[in-house]
Amino acid sequence: MGINQRTLSAAAFERATRVIPGGVNSPVRALRSVGTTPLFIADANRAYLTDIDGNVFIDFCMSWGVFILGHNNPAVSRRAIEAIQRGSSYGIPTEAETRLAESVREAFPSMQRLRFVNSGTEATMSAIRVARGFTGRDTLVKFEGNYHGHADHLLVSAGSAVANISTASSAGVPNDFTKHTVCLPYNDVEALEQYFLKHGDHVAAIILEPVACNMGVVVPSLDFLKATRRLTTQYGAVLIFDEVITGFRLAFGGAQQRFGITPDMTTVGKIVGGGFPAAAFGGREDIMALLAPDGPVYQAGTLSGNPVAMAAGLETLHQLAFPSFYEKLEGRSRQFIEELKQIIRGRDIQLNHCGSMFTLFFNAEPVRNFADARRSDQKRFARYFQRMLDRGIYVSPSQFEGNFISECHTDDILEYVLKSIKESIE
Ligand SMILES: *Cc1c(COP(=O)(O)O)cnc(C)c1O
């Protein structure tokens, strides 16, 4: 293991930049914040990535949390190949869609009805549309540092608790499109209560990551999660848990199972498609009844419920449904986290973690929200990323992302990773 040459990746990136903006199809892949250029991948198997120069890396990004079973799980790959051989899309219903929907509902009983889409972005966008249709209200409450995909009205920067108008954090998004989005500090019960006291009657929905993972891992207080449930119930708003990362990750039934809080609506993605583009949104039957063709809220998709993605998702959920799966993954993760705590002791580094997800923040103070996370030392993170790469480990390439332990990260692999982290932070 270990990295020597990246000549071919460098050339591939150069070529890509001449046809694809920034050379990438999703910005964080460009690795700019860690001061380097992307690896181009030739192959991935179990916990390993191989780049086109032939370097092998232990993967801790795992396609941003998709591969809880590791890359190229044999049964998942087999099911997907079998599905392709039956034709890869029809635009006509299949039984696989119903079967996967039933499996998702077994894991998430709160998703009494659900619909498949192709990405987390579509799932949150559609969930919010239904919530607005259901309540007849416009205002959406979200939280700083929570990411819900790139729909216009969700690209909103930090706002204050009293601001009615939020400004977009992306060019190309008219402020008129974001004026119904209110952005509050994450994990702050008082700010939320104050806002609802004044404006609660106008709120269509709260959307949140029940454990934040897109500012690095930040676990909110149970009081905060309970407050989102209490206030939405009290004011007749819809509570949406965006479990695109946490779903099937923190438990089979996601964060809502782990913390015992039931939202009105849920979005899942990443893991649910078994490595193919699939996501879902769902929730209470009376809310989901508003969707076309039954109701007035429009939503659709040419490739939604794609049979290849459904087959891969079904096999993935089938493997995750064994109770021992999460026991084992949690046990191994817990041991890794305990050892990691010893390694970083006294070093101005914060270890935030939940289940099989963790982030090392290069920060002397605890990280409880986005403002805290932003005070982390990104230059130190970049050096750490590079040193880990030199040791053959691909950690998630940003201070504001999580790392993911999969079924394929064996004790031997984790031991090597711990040793490498120790060397890399020295
Ligand atoms: C990844 C992610 C999304 C967006 O999903 P895409 O499939 O990238 O569109 C939405 N919400 C959360 C919490 C995510 O982690």
Ligand as a Chemical Component Dictionary entry (heavy atoms), coordinates in Angstrom:
data_LIG
# 
_chem_comp.id                   LIG 
_chem_comp.type                 NON-POLYMER 
_chem_comp.pdbx_formal_charge   0 
_chem_comp.three_letter_code    LIG 
# 
loop_
_chem_comp_atom.comp_id 
_chem_comp_atom.atom_id 
_chem_comp_atom.alt_atom_id 
_chem_comp_atom.type_symbol 
_chem_comp_atom.charge 
_chem_comp_atom.model_Cartn_x 
_chem_comp_atom.model_Cartn_y 
_chem_comp_atom.model_Cartn_z 
_chem_comp_atom.pdbx_ordinal 
LIG C1 C1 C 0 -26.246 13.693 -0.034 1  
LIG C2 C2 C 0 -27.356 14.395 0.654  2  
LIG C3 C3 C 0 -28.410 14.992 -0.045 3  
LIG C4 C4 C 0 -28.416 15.120 -1.544 4  
LIG O1 O1 O 0 -28.450 13.898 -2.167 5  
LIG P1 P1 P 0 -27.969 13.814 -3.725 6  
LIG O2 O2 O 0 -28.263 12.396 -4.081 7  
LIG O3 O3 O 0 -26.536 14.177 -3.727 8  
LIG O4 O4 O 0 -28.798 14.786 -4.472 9  
LIG C5 C5 C 0 -29.469 15.501 0.667  10 
LIG N1 N1 N 0 -29.484 15.451 2.006  11 
LIG C6 C6 C 0 -28.487 14.910 2.715  12 
LIG C7 C7 C 0 -28.581 14.863 4.195  13 
LIG C8 C8 C 0 -27.385 14.374 2.065  14 
LIG O5 O5 O 0 -26.376 13.882 2.769  15 
# 
loop_
_chem_comp_bond.comp_id 
_chem_comp_bond.atom_id_1 
_chem_comp_bond.atom_id_2 
_chem_comp_bond.value_order 
_chem_comp_bond.pdbx_ordinal 
LIG C1 C2 SING 1  
LIG C2 C3 SING 2  
LIG C2 C8 DOUB 3  
LIG C3 C4 SING 4  
LIG C3 C5 DOUB 5  
LIG C4 O1 SING 6  
LIG O1 P1 SING 7  
LIG P1 O2 DOUB 8  
LIG P1 O3 SING 9  
LIG P1 O4 SING 10 
LIG C5 N1 SING 11 
LIG N1 C6 DOUB 12 
LIG C6 C7 SING 13 
LIG C6 C8 SING 14 
LIG C8 O5 SING 15 
# 
